[in-house]
Amino acid sequence: MLDDHLAVDLLLGSRLTPRRRAVRPDTCWGAYVLERDRDRIEPITAKVTVLATGGCGKVYLYTTNPDVATGDGMAMAYRAGAGSPISSSCSSIRPASTIPAPSRSC
């Protein structure tokens, strides 16, 4: 875990230069990470990469989810070939928070 760092995209074997290309192009070697203090994107390699995405609730206009739940991690997984990361059995919608109450004047 790194403080003040944001994952930008996964470091995949298929995106490496030809002389560094992995034997299997779908191998994940880590992530490109934004180091916020220095405003630089650096590749960070890892034997195992885990995406804890935090959800995508902020795609809705009205939600109780935090502002950081933008779905970026799900988009990285999708671009890497993980298929559709959204399953109805793994996501939920709270209708009371997605539709504003009508304003009433008496």
C-alpha atoms as one frame of an Amber mdcrd trajectory, in Angstrom:
protein
   0.000   0.000   0.000   1.246   3.434  -0.932  -0.092   6.665   0.538  -0.898
   9.569  -1.809  -0.655   7.383  -4.918  -3.378   6.690  -7.498  -3.419   3.784
  -9.939  -3.689   4.996 -13.529  -3.635   1.730 -15.458  -2.388  -1.833 -15.221
   1.089  -2.727 -16.446   0.367  -5.508 -18.944   2.795  -7.690 -20.871   1.082
  -6.779 -24.155   1.894  -3.081 -23.613   5.601  -3.549 -22.946   8.186  -2.674
 -25.581   9.024  -5.551 -27.977  12.341  -6.377 -26.296  10.650  -6.521 -22.877
   7.423  -8.163 -24.036   6.168 -10.931 -21.776   5.817 -14.512 -22.919   2.086
 -14.271 -22.209   0.737 -10.865 -23.333  -2.111 -10.876 -20.808   0.246 -11.092
 -17.822  -0.155  -8.251 -15.327   3.182  -6.980 -14.016   1.888  -4.233 -11.710
   0.449  -0.791 -12.353   1.237   2.680 -13.609   0.809   4.856 -10.536   0.477
   8.622 -10.124   2.670   9.865  -7.303   0.644  12.895  -6.251   3.382  14.641
  -4.254   5.703  14.808  -7.270   2.994  14.811  -9.976   4.688  11.912 -11.811
   3.444   8.628 -13.214   5.735   5.709 -12.418   5.483   2.007 -13.244   5.424
  -0.148 -10.124   5.964  -3.859 -10.650   4.547  -6.602  -8.469   4.310 -10.377
  -8.410   0.614 -10.058  -7.574  -1.676  -7.132  -8.376  -4.974  -6.710  -6.511
  -7.581  -4.155  -7.554  -9.740  -3.002  -4.661 -11.873  -0.713  -6.788 -14.115
   0.918  -4.219 -17.122   0.816  -6.518 -18.669   3.097  -9.102 -21.515   4.804
  -7.263 -20.535   8.297  -8.405 -21.660   7.504 -11.941 -25.116   8.446 -10.647
 -26.058  12.069 -10.087 -27.702  11.358  -6.735 -25.932   8.851  -4.504 -24.754
   8.260  -0.977 -21.414   6.886  -2.220 -18.191   8.831  -1.606 -16.747  11.068
  -4.329 -13.880   8.629  -4.920 -16.214   5.810  -6.054 -15.741   6.675  -9.727
 -15.301   3.202 -11.216 -11.683   3.744 -12.308 -10.571   0.358 -10.986 -13.373
  -1.387 -12.843 -12.355   0.394 -16.045  -8.733  -0.745 -15.595  -9.865  -4.354
 -15.150 -12.091  -4.128 -18.232  -9.295  -2.664 -20.404  -7.003  -5.470 -19.218
  -9.459  -8.044 -20.543 -11.193  -9.094 -17.348 -14.586  -8.835 -19.045 -17.490
  -6.952 -17.601 -16.643  -6.157 -13.964 -20.235  -5.234 -13.109 -22.536  -8.035
 -12.092 -26.032  -7.533 -10.775 -25.193  -9.953  -7.979 -22.260  -7.772  -6.877
 -23.670  -4.253  -7.192 -26.592  -2.495  -5.594 -28.576   0.663  -6.133 -30.326
   2.571  -3.386 -33.376   4.097  -5.137 -34.100   6.500  -2.281 -30.780   8.202
  -2.877 -30.880   8.275  -6.675 -34.116  10.228  -7.112 -34.534  13.591  -5.396
 -37.758  14.220  -3.529 -40.074  16.621  -5.346 -40.250  20.077  -3.873 -43.631
  20.962  -2.387 -45.074  24.307  -1.605 -48.175  24.535   0.592
